[in-house]
Structures are given as C-alpha cells and as structure tokens.
Amino acid sequence: MKLLILNGPSCAGKSTAVKQIMSQKDQLFHLSYDSLKWSFSQYSPEKHSTQVHTLMLAVAISTFKMKCDIICDSGVLYKDWREKLITLSTEHGYDIVEINLEANFDILSQRFDERVKKALSQPEVRMSNFSKKKHQKLYEDYQKENNNKALTLRTDIHSPEEIVSEIRKLF
C-alpha cells in the first residue's frame, strides 16, 4: 500500500495530475484538503484550516484501514501536517512517496491569473483565494516547507502527460 504525496505551490499542477491519475488507476483514494474545505459553510482558511486538517487525518485513518492506495495533493504544504499524515501512514504499514511539483514563479503567477479569470467568469468554479499577495505567500511558504529530498518534477518544463507518466511509475 502506498501513500503518494504531491506537494507544490498553488497552480503547480497538483490537481491536474491527480485528475489524470485517478482516471487511470483502480483502487486509489484521493485525500484532498480542497474537497473537504468546501463542506464548511462560509469556508475561510483562517477559521477552518485546523478543522479541515483534522478531518483529513480522520479520513486518512479510515482509508488506511481499507488498505487503499492514497494520493494526496493538498493540505500537506506545511511540514507539521505532512509529518502527521506520514506518521499515521507508517503506523498502518504504508510506503510513502513524496513528489514536489514545481514551476518558476512567473509561470505559476500566470496560471493563477488564468484561474482567477475562469473563476470570475464561471460561478460554478470554486476558488478560495483571489489574492495575488496570498498566492505569492503560499509560494514562499512552499519554498520554506517543502521536502527538498523528495522527487521534484517541473510542470513548467514537462507536459501534464509526462508528469503523470512519471508519477504512475511510482505505484
């Protein structure tokens, strides 16, 4: 059983990779902060971050007991939460694979602008951060908090298909 952690700054391509992998692999559970956060009315990171992380860990424990492979692409930006998830998965006999998805900040910023534009024009598209300043802060946080020993894949150099192909080899 494996826990695959995709870490990276906002707009690095984590969700894109997960969607493709989920469509190609059976018996895989997507553990997602982003999915859980929308279960809170009037979600706000300042108010709900700890609650969402706590739910993530509870869902992870249940999923470990089902012995499913897990892919996690959000909610593990910060070392303390990532380490809690890794500790729990190790206790349940999981192999852990960490992958950093990265791109130059200019590319990430361009992707962020496109994401905001799409969210503003399509109300069904959910987005919790519309602030360029917060986007930059998340990038800086990732630079401080990432596991520099993890496999790093560049989403500004490689296509989504190439990234997914490399990730699938790790299962």
ZIZIBEL-V216971 format. One record per residue. N is the residue number from 1. OMEGA is omega as a letter, one per 40 degrees, with the letter a starting at -180 (NA if undefined). Layout:
n;omega
N;OMEGA
N;OMEGA
//
This chain:
n;omega
1;a
2;i
3;i
4;a
5;i
6;a
7;i
8;i
9;i
10;i
11;a
12;i
13;a
14;a
15;i
16;i
17;a
18;a
19;a
20;a
21;a
22;a
23;a
24;a
25;i
26;i
27;i
28;i
29;i
30;i
31;a
32;i
33;a
34;i
35;a
36;a
37;a
38;i
39;i
40;i
41;i
42;a
43;i
44;a
45;a
46;a
47;a
48;a
49;a
50;i
51;a
52;i
53;i
54;i
55;i
56;a
57;i
58;i
59;i
60;a
61;i
62;a
63;i
64;a
65;i
66;i
67;i
68;i
69;a
70;i
71;a
72;a
73;a
74;i
75;a
76;i
77;a
78;a
79;a
80;i
81;i
82;a
83;i
84;i
85;i
86;i
87;i
88;a
89;i
90;i
91;a
92;i
93;a
94;i
95;a
96;i
97;i
98;i
99;i
100;i
101;a
102;i
103;i
104;a
105;i
106;i
107;i
108;i
109;i
110;i
111;i
112;i
113;i
114;i
115;i
116;i
117;i
118;a
119;a
120;a
121;a
122;a
123;i
124;i
125;a
126;i
127;a
128;a
129;i
130;a
131;i
132;i
133;i
134;i
135;i
136;i
137;i
138;i
139;i
140;i
141;i
142;a
143;a
144;a
145;a
146;i
147;a
148;i
149;a
150;i
151;i
152;i
153;a
154;a
155;i
156;i
157;a
158;i
159;i
160;i
161;i
162;i
163;a
164;i
165;i
166;a
167;a
168;i
169;a
170;i
171;NA
//
